Amino acid sequence: MGALSSYSKIYYGPELTELKRSFTIKEDGIEKVAFLDPGCYLPSQFPLILQQAINAVSSQQYSVSLNRSTRLLTISAEGSFEVPLVSMFEDASNIASLVGFTQDADLTGSNSYTSLNPCCEEYAFQFPLQSYLSSRENASQIQAVKKKTITGIVEATSFGIERQVSFEAMYITDIVQDPRSIIRTKVEAVAGFLSLLDYCIRQEAIEFMEDENRPDVFEILTLASTEENQNGLGYRLIEEYDEGLPNYYRSGTLTFDKRGV
């Protein structure tokens, strides 16, 4: 357990609801409306979900991809098509703006369009994570039972191996930092971190990048526990009064379960 030398970040969302889950394309002047299931999606998962929904109503095959550095979506097809954003913005159920297509005019005359804004949320930490324990260093068997036979042979049975990631986020603050400081300035840092924690305590999955400069290398995590709640269903942000740092906060130890081995 130690401190990271790199800065880390987290991606999460988008979240679709019963009232906001459609996306529209136009082929040969005809609008085709695709519907997606409501729920919280992982950024790595969402492009395929959107692609499948569009292909279910279209007359040609589409592909949807995510640039993990910019978090921008690109929708492409062999033939030309339109994205009728003006009419979509008038439809409260449409997710175009939610997933980054915020252009102020219809997208026409091409077979590929890229969103202007990210399709998911990002939280980039202001300070390298402390008390860090990676999933490579933290594993245990699930509901394991250890037995010894009459001949002295030891056997263990379990439902598999679970791995966990734990860390503490430090120096979370809205205060503008000296450019030479290792603590980075972040607009609405506290509100952004609280939004992330609110999402995590709902037991929604996130994508964690140990090194923010390697966005293609990530782990899918769900919150297992906090210092406030052993089941990961609550949290308390701790202000650093005792260190003489009012308006600077830390998370306490956060432990996450890794999805998959």
Buried (B, 14 or more C-beta within 10 A) or exposed (E): EEEBEEBBBBBBBBBBEEEBBBBBBBBEEEEBBBEBEEEBBBBBBBBBBBBEBBBEBBEBEBBBBBBBEBBBBBBBBEEEBBBBBEEBBEBEBBBBBBBBBEBEEBBEEEEBBBBEBBBBBBBBBBBBBBBBBBBEEBEEBEEEEEEEEEEEEEEEEEEEEBBBBBBBBBBBBBBEBEEEEEBBBBEEBBEBBBBBBEBBBEBBBBBBBBBBEEBEEBBBBBBBBBBBEEEBBEBEBBBBEEEEBEEBBBBBBBBBBBBEE
